Amino acid sequence: MHPGASEGGLTGLHMAQNNADRTYAFLELRSIEEASNLMALDGVIFHANPLKIRRPNNYDPGLAIMLGPVDPNPCMDLPRMGIIRTMVQDTPNKIFIGGLPCEWFEEQVQELLLPFGRLLAFNLVKDRATGNSKGYAFCEFVDTSVTDVVIQALNGRAVGTKFLTVKRALSPGSV
């Protein structure tokens, strides 16, 4: 067992192998249910970097389903825990926000959005070379009924010397 696996809330961790040079780790959890729930954290920001959580190469969902759940528990409410995913799924409620000042950080864009409700997912798109914002983002709210309200309230809104373009990221019927 990994040192400290039973301390600090890591009670589900059975074994961990860490490679500090390449910033990755292999985790083995006590149960299939815990491993499946961990998949819900894919894309979540941890220490300023998005987590990339994957199943092992030899994972067979057909065999795994006989042992337990293969998907995260749908009752897990990550936004209620203050966890906002960075991977915004392609759904009818995915919102595009363009015309953002390139000097804005995630927190500033989220301040613009949070008065409308809790975010399910949010991604400020950045230039890979510089790490600076490209001036647009995608988001989805927990309460999907606010999607149109957000679009109407923010589309065309002046932010500094720019005007926001806010719309559904996908055209109707494309999902």
Secondary structure by P-SEA (a helix, b strand, c coil): ccccccccccccccbbbbcccccccccccccaaaaaaaacccccccccbbbbbbccccccaaaaaaacccccccccccccccbbbccccccccbbbbccccccccaaaaaaaccccccccbbbccccccccccccccccccccccaaaaaaaaccccccccbbbbbccccccccc
